């Protein structure tokens, strides 16, 4: 739906467009947002698609491109997911955010996820921040890394020297709020945190194991139990991260989707995102997809912010429809074979039902 100036007001998907549009005319105005949207609409465009998956993919991409004002509910699928974000800036911190907020933010440098639950992430990041001395305070607190603090200390005697929280005093933070660390030192620890989240460094876990053994040997069982809980939090996070990395590192697969009126499509899914598609009835299109399939690409370290909605769509679609996995193959040829087998099985079942019906009638 477009406004009078051609701006996109709303993008939606429906298997019955006429019924969907007529329902908007029965909504109370101005109470209902769709009624208000209809009042502003000057032009309606529709695109037929061969399958529900094709329509959903197109919907996600149009919403991402145009950010329509009335697509408020389009963000809700992202709201049930959580991600770990690393912000931009001099002393960035690790945060747990809703996927929808991370996708809209301009301050996010890297995003890791998605995850289903928030609390385990918060607990694990608290342990990781304590182990590496990273800050977890609000972005409203001004940071003074030592390089800058030493340079301007003489000219700024009122520079903050009181820690913003107790973590610096208990040696769990490098103290960028009081100029107790340099940018290099902080970045070094941040790099270690990224390595932990990417599964390349388990030194925080190993340190907790050693500390737990020392506490047990000293009969300090309460401390040993506390350390065990912190170790479990990191181990649980690593288990979740391993599943995310597996999905993102999967080089490529081809998903065959039967379409209406024989318009079958092949989708090349690489690292969890659709990178290309082809019409099965078009040999040139299929050949182009095979050529693209043969090109190797490097797996991303985390979900790209601007494509998180598409990643979640593909993941939830294939996970929620077990029957669709039979149409996913490692290559274009394999996907075409799977598609042919699906038509053969449908034909066999229809033939069997017809035969049984005739036999029953004859009897």
C-alpha positions as CSV (number, residue, x, y, z in Angstrom):
1,X,0.0,0.0,0.0
2,X,1.4,3.4,-1.0
3,X,0.5,6.9,0.1
4,X,-0.2,9.9,-2.1
5,X,3.5,10.7,-2.5
6,X,4.4,7.1,-3.5
7,X,5.8,6.2,-0.1
8,X,5.2,2.6,1.1
9,X,2.8,2.5,4.0
10,X,2.4,-1.2,4.5
11,X,3.6,-4.5,3.1
12,X,1.7,-7.7,3.8
13,X,1.3,-11.3,2.7
14,X,-2.0,-13.1,2.2
15,X,-3.3,-16.2,0.4
16,X,-6.6,-14.3,-0.1
17,X,-5.8,-10.8,-1.0
18,X,-9.3,-9.7,-1.8
19,X,-10.7,-10.9,1.5
20,X,-7.8,-9.4,3.4
21,X,-8.4,-6.0,1.8
22,X,-12.1,-6.0,2.3
23,X,-11.6,-6.8,6.0
24,X,-9.8,-3.4,6.4
25,X,-13.0,-1.5,5.3
26,X,-14.9,-3.0,8.2
27,X,-12.5,-1.7,10.9
28,X,-13.4,1.3,13.1
29,X,-11.8,4.6,12.2
30,X,-9.7,6.2,13.6
31,X,-9.3,3.7,16.5
32,X,-7.8,0.9,14.3
33,X,-4.4,1.5,12.7
34,X,-5.3,-0.4,9.6
35,X,-8.4,1.8,9.1
36,X,-6.1,4.9,9.5
37,X,-3.7,3.3,7.0
38,X,-6.5,2.7,4.5
39,X,-7.5,6.4,4.8
40,X,-3.9,7.4,3.7
41,X,-3.6,4.8,1.0
42,X,-3.7,6.1,-2.6
43,X,-2.5,3.1,-4.5
44,X,-2.4,-0.7,-3.9
45,X,0.1,-3.0,-5.6
46,X,0.2,-6.8,-5.4
47,X,2.6,-9.4,-6.6
48,X,1.7,-13.0,-7.1
49,X,4.2,-15.5,-5.9
50,X,4.4,-19.3,-6.5
51,X,4.7,-20.4,-2.9
52,X,4.2,-19.1,0.7
53,X,8.0,-19.2,1.3
54,X,8.6,-17.0,-1.8
55,X,5.9,-14.5,-0.5
56,X,7.4,-14.5,3.0
57,X,10.9,-13.9,1.7
58,X,9.7,-11.0,-0.5
59,X,7.7,-9.5,2.4
60,X,10.8,-9.5,4.7
61,X,13.0,-7.9,2.0
62,X,10.4,-5.2,1.1
63,X,9.9,-4.3,4.8
64,X,13.7,-4.1,5.3
65,X,14.1,-1.9,2.2
66,X,11.2,0.5,2.8
67,X,10.5,0.4,6.6
68,X,6.8,1.0,6.2
69,X,5.1,3.0,9.0
70,X,2.3,0.6,9.5
71,X,4.3,-2.6,9.6
72,X,4.5,-2.4,13.4
73,X,3.7,-6.1,13.8
74,X,6.3,-7.1,11.4
75,X,8.9,-6.7,14.1
76,X,7.1,-9.1,16.5
77,X,8.8,-12.3,15.2
78,X,12.1,-10.7,16.1
79,X,10.9,-9.7,19.6
80,X,10.8,-13.3,20.8
81,X,14.6,-13.7,20.0
82,X,17.6,-12.4,21.9
83,X,21.1,-11.6,20.7
84,X,24.4,-10.6,22.1
85,X,25.7,-7.3,20.7
86,X,29.0,-5.6,20.6
87,X,28.7,-1.9,20.2
88,X,30.8,0.6,18.4
89,X,33.0,3.1,20.3
90,X,36.2,3.5,22.3
91,X,35.3,1.0,25.1
92,X,32.3,-1.1,23.8
93,X,30.5,-3.5,26.1
94,X,28.7,-6.8,25.5
95,X,25.0,-6.5,25.8
96,X,21.9,-8.7,25.6
97,X,19.2,-7.2,23.4
98,X,16.0,-8.1,21.7
99,X,16.7,-9.1,18.1
100,X,14.3,-6.4,16.9
101,X,16.1,-3.6,18.8
102,X,19.5,-4.8,17.5
103,X,18.3,-4.9,13.9
104,X,17.2,-1.2,14.2
105,X,20.2,0.0,16.1
106,X,22.9,2.0,14.4
107,X,25.4,1.6,17.2
108,X,25.9,-2.1,16.9
109,X,29.2,-3.3,15.4
110,X,28.6,-7.1,15.7
111,X,25.7,-9.3,16.6
112,X,25.8,-12.9,17.8
113,X,22.7,-15.1,18.0
114,X,19.8,-15.5,17.9
115,X,18.9,-17.2,21.3
116,X,15.5,-18.1,22.7
117,X,16.1,-17.0,26.4
118,X,17.5,-13.8,27.9
119,X,18.4,-14.8,31.5
120,X,21.1,-17.4,30.7
121,X,22.8,-14.9,28.4
122,X,22.8,-12.2,31.1
123,X,24.2,-14.6,33.6
124,X,26.9,-15.9,31.3
125,X,28.0,-12.4,30.1
126,X,28.2,-11.2,33.7
127,X,30.8,-14.1,34.3
128,X,32.6,-13.3,31.1
129,X,32.8,-9.6,31.8
130,X,34.2,-10.3,35.3
131,X,36.8,-12.7,34.0
132,X,38.1,-10.3,31.3
133,X,37.5,-7.0,33.1
134,X,35.0,-5.6,30.5
135,X,32.6,-2.9,31.6
136,X,28.9,-3.5,31.9
137,X,27.7,0.0,32.9
138,X,25.4,2.3,31.1
139,X,26.5,4.1,27.9
140,X,25.5,7.4,29.7
141,X,28.6,7.1,31.9
142,X,31.6,8.9,30.4
143,X,34.7,6.8,29.7
144,X,38.2,8.1,30.2
145,X,40.8,5.6,28.8
146,X,44.3,6.2,30.2
147,X,45.8,7.5,27.0
148,X,43.3,10.4,26.8
149,X,43.1,10.9,30.6
150,X,46.9,11.3,30.9
151,X,47.0,13.8,28.0
152,X,44.3,16.1,29.3
153,X,44.4,15.5,33.1
154,X,46.2,18.8,33.7
155,X,43.6,20.8,31.8
156,X,40.6,18.9,33.3
157,X,41.2,18.6,37.1
158,X,37.5,17.8,37.5
159,X,37.8,14.7,35.5
160,X,35.9,11.9,37.2
161,X,38.0,9.7,39.5
162,X,35.3,7.9,41.4
163,X,34.4,4.5,40.0
164,X,30.9,4.3,38.7
165,X,30.3,0.9,40.4
166,X,32.0,-1.5,42.7
167,X,33.4,-3.8,40.0
168,X,36.7,-1.8,39.6
169,X,37.3,-1.8,43.3
170,X,36.8,-5.6,43.4
171,X,39.1,-6.1,40.4
172,X,36.4,-7.3,38.1
173,X,36.6,-4.3,35.7
174,X,39.5,-2.5,34.0
175,X,38.0,0.8,35.1
176,X,37.7,2.8,31.9
177,X,35.4,5.1,33.8
178,X,38.3,6.4,35.9
179,X,41.0,6.2,33.3
180,X,42.6,3.1,34.9
181,X,43.1,1.4,31.5
182,X,44.3,2.2,28.0
183,X,42.4,1.7,24.8
184,X,44.9,-1.0,23.8
185,X,44.5,-2.9,27.1
186,X,40.7,-2.7,26.8
187,X,40.6,-3.7,23.1
188,X,42.9,-6.7,23.9
189,X,40.4,-8.0,26.5
190,X,37.5,-7.3,24.1
191,X,39.3,-9.4,21.4
192,X,39.6,-12.2,24.0
193,X,35.9,-12.0,24.7
194,X,35.1,-12.3,20.9
195,X,37.4,-15.3,20.8
196,X,35.4,-16.9,23.6
197,X,32.1,-16.2,21.9
198,X,33.5,-17.7,18.7
199,X,34.6,-20.8,20.4
200,X,38.4,-20.1,19.9
201,X,39.3,-19.5,23.6
202,X,38.2,-21.4,26.7
203,X,40.6,-19.8,29.1
204,X,37.9,-18.3,31.3
205,X,36.3,-21.7,31.8
206,X,39.7,-23.3,32.5
207,X,40.5,-20.6,35.1
208,X,37.2,-21.3,36.9
209,X,38.0,-25.0,36.9
210,X,41.3,-24.4,38.5
211,X,39.8,-22.0,41.1
212,X,37.1,-24.5,41.9
213,X,39.7,-27.2,42.5
214,X,41.6,-24.8,44.9
215,X,38.4,-24.0,46.8
216,X,37.5,-27.6,47.2
217,X,41.0,-28.5,48.4
218,X,40.7,-25.7,51.0
219,X,37.3,-27.1,52.1
220,X,35.7,-23.8,50.9
221,X,32.7,-25.6,49.5
222,X,30.5,-22.5,49.4
223,X,33.0,-20.7,47.2
224,X,33.4,-23.9,45.1
225,X,29.7,-24.0,44.5
226,X,29.6,-20.4,43.5
227,X,32.4,-21.0,41.0
228,X,30.6,-24.1,39.7
229,X,27.5,-22.0,39.0
230,X,29.6,-19.5,37.1
231,X,31.3,-22.3,35.1
232,X,28.0,-23.8,34.3
233,X,26.7,-20.4,33.0
234,X,29.7,-20.2,30.6
235,X,29.3,-23.8,29.5
236,X,25.6,-23.4,28.8
237,X,26.4,-20.3,26.7
238,X,29.0,-22.2,24.7
239,X,26.5,-25.0,24.0
240,X,24.0,-22.4,22.6
241,X,26.8,-20.6,20.6
242,X,27.9,-23.9,19.1
243,X,24.4,-24.5,17.6
244,X,24.4,-20.9,16.2
245,X,27.9,-21.4,14.7
246,X,26.8,-24.6,13.2
247,X,23.9,-23.0,11.4
248,X,26.0,-20.0,10.2
249,X,29.0,-22.1,9.2
250,X,27.0,-24.5,7.0
251,X,28.5,-23.7,3.6
252,X,25.4,-23.9,1.5
253,X,22.3,-25.9,0.7
254,X,19.7,-25.8,-1.9
255,X,16.0,-25.7,-1.0
256,X,13.5,-26.9,-3.6
257,X,10.0,-25.4,-3.3
258,X,7.1,-26.7,-5.4
259,X,5.1,-23.7,-6.8
260,X,1.7,-23.1,-8.2
261,X,1.1,-24.0,-11.8
262,X,4.5,-25.7,-12.1
263,X,6.5,-22.6,-11.1
264,X,9.0,-24.5,-8.9
265,X,11.9,-22.6,-7.5
266,X,15.4,-23.4,-6.1
267,X,16.8,-21.3,-3.3
268,X,20.5,-21.3,-2.6
269,X,20.8,-20.8,1.2
270,X,24.3,-19.9,2.3
271,X,25.2,-19.4,6.0
272,X,21.5,-19.3,6.9
273,X,20.4,-16.7,4.3
274,X,19.0,-16.9,0.8
275,X,21.6,-15.6,-1.6
276,X,20.0,-16.6,-4.9
277,X,17.1,-18.4,-6.5
278,X,16.2,-20.0,-9.8
279,X,13.1,-21.1,-11.7
280,X,13.3,-24.8,-12.4
281,X,11.7,-24.4,-15.8
282,X,14.4,-22.0,-16.9
283,X,17.7,-23.9,-17.7
284,X,19.8,-20.7,-17.9
285,X,18.6,-19.7,-14.4
286,X,19.4,-23.1,-13.0
287,X,22.9,-23.0,-14.6
288,X,23.5,-19.6,-13.1
289,X,22.6,-21.0,-9.7
290,X,24.9,-23.9,-10.1
291,X,27.8,-21.5,-11.0
292,X,27.1,-19.5,-7.9
293,X,26.9,-22.6,-5.8
294,X,30.4,-23.6,-6.8
295,X,31.9,-20.4,-5.4
296,X,33.2,-20.7,-1.8
297,X,32.5,-18.0,0.7
298,X,33.8,-17.4,4.2
299,X,31.4,-18.1,7.0
300,X,30.4,-15.0,9.0
301,X,31.3,-14.8,12.7
302,X,27.8,-13.8,13.6
303,X,24.4,-12.9,12.1
304,X,24.5,-9.7,10.1
305,X,22.3,-7.1,11.6
306,X,20.6,-6.0,8.4
307,X,19.8,-9.6,7.5
308,X,18.8,-11.0,10.8
309,X,15.1,-11.0,9.9
310,X,15.8,-13.2,6.9
311,X,18.0,-15.5,8.9
312,X,15.2,-16.0,11.4
313,X,12.7,-16.6,8.7
314,X,14.7,-19.3,7.0
315,X,15.6,-20.9,10.4
316,X,12.0,-21.0,11.7
317,X,10.5,-22.1,8.3
318,X,12.7,-25.1,7.9
319,X,12.7,-26.0,11.6
320,X,8.9,-25.7,11.9
321,X,8.1,-27.8,8.8
322,X,9.8,-31.2,9.1
323,X,8.5,-32.3,5.8
324,X,10.3,-29.4,4.0
325,X,13.7,-30.9,5.0
326,X,13.3,-33.6,2.5
327,X,13.5,-30.9,-0.2
328,X,16.8,-29.5,1.1
329,X,19.9,-30.9,-0.6
330,X,23.6,-30.2,-0.7
331,X,23.5,-29.3,-4.4
332,X,21.3,-28.1,-7.2
333,X,21.2,-31.5,-8.7
334,X,20.3,-33.1,-5.4
335,X,17.5,-30.6,-4.9
336,X,16.1,-31.3,-8.3
337,X,16.1,-35.0,-7.6
338,X,14.3,-34.4,-4.2
339,X,11.7,-32.3,-6.0
340,X,11.1,-35.1,-8.5
341,X,10.8,-37.6,-5.8
342,X,8.2,-35.5,-4.0
343,X,6.1,-35.3,-7.1
344,X,6.5,-39.1,-7.6
345,X,5.4,-39.8,-4.0
346,X,2.4,-37.5,-4.4
347,X,1.4,-39.2,-7.7
348,X,1.7,-42.6,-6.1
349,X,-0.5,-41.7,-3.1
350,X,-3.1,-40.2,-5.4
351,X,-3.1,-43.3,-7.6
352,X,-3.4,-45.6,-4.6
353,X,-6.3,-43.6,-3.3
354,X,-8.1,-43.7,-6.6
355,X,-7.5,-47.4,-7.0
356,X,-8.9,-48.1,-3.6
357,X,-12.0,-46.0,-4.2
358,X,-12.8,-47.9,-7.5
359,X,-12.3,-51.2,-5.8
360,X,-14.6,-50.2,-3.0
361,X,-17.3,-48.9,-5.4
362,X,-17.1,-52.1,-7.5
363,X,-17.5,-54.2,-4.5
